Amino acid sequence: MKLHIKRDWIQKFDHKEKEVEYSAGTALGKNFILNAIEDPLYDFDWKYFPLQEMVKYGWIKATSKELRSQAVDIIKDFFSPLESKLPAEALCRSTFHENSSRVMDKYALFAWLTRILVKAKDESININKDPKTLTKDSLCQLAQLRRYKDGPIKAKEQLAKYGIILIVERHLPKTYLDGAAVLSEEGIPVVGITLRHNRVDNFWFTLQHELVHVWKHLKNKDESFVDDFDPKDANYNYDRCEIEANKYAKNALIPKSIWRRSEAYTLHTTEAVLALADELKIHPAIVAGRIRYENKQYTNFKDIIYKDNIRILFPDVIWE
């Protein structure tokens, strides 16, 4: 991912910088960014924030004329609910763990992460201040909610008891996001899900995957896990955290011992999918999605995969 910030501008505010990296995961010194925000000649390229989409999604309110003439002030207002100035704190995150084979637009990614953190701040009063401890067993217990049509809502309520905030918000173009795990300014774990793919199996796998990041990998506010679960080629190099999160997520939704002895695993028929779903009391899309993923047969079982519109459970999000 590229940040459109000029080298001579960066060195203007931090003369100690001899070499500057622009790639994902770079730690940019907070002082020169904060100084630049106050400098009338700053060269941070505000046009790269996707303001038009942010207006369309209801994240900000502004006319086309205001977007052209007041972009900096609009962005300041957008970031103002957080303690940090503008995207400075986000830009200074030392580690971005990106699970994607595509280049994510950094400006759009920062805007989306800010959106879920702002929404999480509003919801923080509803979480348990003395939370339960997240464990492998609790992940499996949460996965039991997958049998209910309103399971995602029940999961949100249950996660609050564990001191975790679940936010659903649509993705911005060129982010390719399915989900993310971050810590709020108060150190509260926040799981964000985009429902980029309007599918039951996508929601539950993304939720379980991000919860494993919260449980096993997310240690401080200076890191974020962002995930794109679209198919990747055989040469894609998954890191240890992603391999571990995938493993726990799959087994929480369909235990390995049951999966390997099922006819759904061997036959790949609609009847076998429905039989295993009935046995486990889960939505058939979760079984069908597992078959599609493991066998790279992404055109199969469309009638099952797309049967239910899961987005309607989140009417506060502007989907269209």
N, C-alpha and C positions, 0 to 999 in steps of 0.2 A: 504494500500500500504506500502511496506517495502523499506527502504533505507538500503543498505548494507554498513553501516558505524559502526565501532566498538566503543563500549562505552569507552574503555580506550583511543582510539584515540581522541574522542570528548573531554574528560576531560583533555587531554594533552594540549589543546589550550584554554580551559575555565575552570579553576579550581573552579569557583563558581558554576558550574553545579553539583547539587547533584543527580538529577533525570533527565533522558533523555527519551523523548518520540520519537518514530520512526514512528508514524502513520501519515496519511494524516492530513494536517492542522497544523502540528507542526511548531513552529517558532524556527528555529535554529539560534543561535547568529552569526551575520555576521562576527565579528572579528575573531572567531576561524576558520571559513571556509576560510577567506581570508589569514590568517596566514598559514593555512595548505596547501594552493595552492602553497605558496612560499617555504614550507619546503620540503627538498629532501626526507624525510621519510614519506610523507603523505600516508594515507591508504584509500583514496577515490577510490572505485573500478570502474575504468574506463571501464572495460570489460562489464559492464552492460548497457552502452549506445549502442543502436542498430546500430552500425556503418555500418554493411553490408547493411542494408536496407536504411540507409541514403545515401550511395553511389549509390545504385540502383535507388533511387528516384531523383538523381541529386542534392542533397543538399550539398554534399561534393565531392571532387575529390581526390581519393587516390587508390593506388594499394593494393592488399591483403597483400603484404609484408609491406607496409607503415602502414596499419591498425594494424599489429601485433607489429611493432617496434616503431611507432610514435603516438600511440593513444591519449596521453595527448596533444601533440602539435596540432593534428587534431581537437580535441574538443575545444582547446583554439581558434583556427582560426574560428571555427564555431560560437562560442559565441562572437567573437571580435567585430562585427558590433554594438553590444549593449554596453552600457556604463559599465555594470557590468562585473566583471571578471568571466569567466567560468559560471557554473550554480549557482554561489553563490547567486545572487539576487533572482533567482527563488527558490532556496532552502530555502531562508529566508522569502518567502511569508508567511504571518501569517495565511491566510485563503484560503483553497481550498474548494469550494462548488461543491461537486461531486454528480451528479445525475446518479448513476449506481448501479446495483445490483452485479457487478463483481469487482474484485480487479484490478485496473489500474496499469500498470507498471510505476512507478514514473520516471525512467530514460527516457523511451520512451515519456512520457507525457511532461517532461521538454524540450526534444529535439523538439517535435512538436510545443509547445508553442513558443519556441525560433524561430523556422522557420517562424511562422506567424508574429511574432513581427519584425523580420528582413525584411520580405517582406513588412510589413506595413510601416516600416521606409522609404523604397525606394519609397512608394506611397504617403507618407504624403504631398508631395509638391502639390498633385492634389486635396486636400480637401479644403473646404471652411474654411477660417480662421475666419470668422464671421458667424458661422453656424446657421441654423434654429433650433428651439427647438423641440425635439422629444416629441410627444404627442400621445394620443390614436387615434386622427383623422389622424395624419400623418402615423401611423402604418396601418390604414385602406386604406389610399391613396397609400401607398407603396404596399399593398396587391393587389391593382387593376392591378398591373403589371403582376400578375400571369396569365393573359389571353393571354400574348404574348409568343411565343416560345423562343424569346430572352429576356424574362422578367428578368432572373437573371442578365444579363448584364445591362439592364436598371436600375435594382434595385441598382447595384453597383454604377452607375453614380448618381442616386438620393441620395443615402446615403452619398456620398461625399459632397453634399450640406448641409447635417446635421452634417458634421464634423465627420462622421463615416467611417472607412475603412473596406471594406469587402474583406476577403482573402479566397480563396478556395485552400486547400492543402490536399492531401490524408493523411489518418491516418497511424500511425505506429502500428505494431502488438502489441497486449495486451493492447492497450489503449481503444478500443471499442468506440472511439469518433465519435459523429455525429456533434457536434458543441461546440463552446466556446465563452465566452465574457470576454475580458480583457482590461486593459488600457495600452497604450504604455508608454515608459519612459517620453514622452512629455505630458502625460495625455489624449491622443487621444483614444476614444473608438475604439476597434478592434473586429470585429466579424469574427471568423474562422469557416468555414464549410468544412467537409471532403468529403461529397458525398460518404461515406462508402457504402451506399445503393444508387445505381444509379437510383434514382426515382425522378420524378417531385414533388410528394407530400412530400418526405423527405426533399428536398431543401427548399420548401416554409415554411413548419412547423418549421424546424430548424432555418431558418432566423428570422421568427416572434418571436419564443421563445427567441432567443438570444437578439433580439432587446428589448424585455421586460426587460431582465436583465440589459441591458444598460440604459434603461429609468428609471426603478424602483429600481434596486438593486445594481448596480455597482457604488461604491462611491469613491474608492481609489485604488492606484496601488498595494496595498498589498493583493488583493484578485482576484480570478479568478473563473469563473463559467464554469464547464466542464460537458457536457451532453452526455449520452448514452441513446437513445430513443428506444432501443430494449425492447420487452415486459417484464414486471416484474410481479412477483407473487402477489397474493392478499394481502399478508402481508407486502409488501414493504412500507416503511414509507417515503412518499414524504414530504419535508419540505415546509414551507410557500412560499418561493420564487418560488419553482418549481410548486406548485399548481397555483400560480398567473400567472406565465409565460405560463403554459399550457392553462389556461382559456382565456387569452387575445389572444394567438396565434390562437386557434381554432375559436374564434369569429371573428377575423380579416379576416380569410380565408373564413369561411362560417358563417354568422351571425346566432346566436342561434334562433332568431325568424323565419328565413327562413328555417333553418335546421329542426326544430321540426314539421313544417307543410308540409314538402316535402315527396313525395312518396319514395325518396331515403332513408329517415330515417325509414320508415315503411315497405317498400317492399323489399329493398335490391336487386333489379333487375338491369340488365345492362341498360334496357330502362329507368328506373328511374334515374340512375346515369347520363346517357347522357342528359336527360331532364333537370335536375337541373344544370348540367354544362353549358348547352346552355342558361338557364335562367340567370345565374350569369356571363356568358361569361368567364368561367375559364376552365382549363384543367380537363378533366374527372378524371384523376388520383387523384386529390385533393379530389373529392367526394368519389371515391372508397377507397382511403386510410382512410378516416374518418370512413367509414362503417367497414372496416377491423379492425381498431383500437378499436372502441367502442364495437364491437361484438366478438373480438378476433378470427376473421376468416381470418387468414393471408395467406391462400392459394387461396382465392377468387379473382376474377378480375385481374388475372395475365396478361391477354392480354391488359388490360387498363393500369395497373400500370407500366409495363415494356415496353410499346410501344415506348417511346422516350428515347434516350440516352442523358441525360442532361450533361454528362461529356464533350461532344464534344464542349460545349460552353467555356471550359477552357483548350485550347490546350497547355498552358504553363506548365500544370501539367503533370508529367510522370505517367500515369495511369497503364501501364503494364510494 
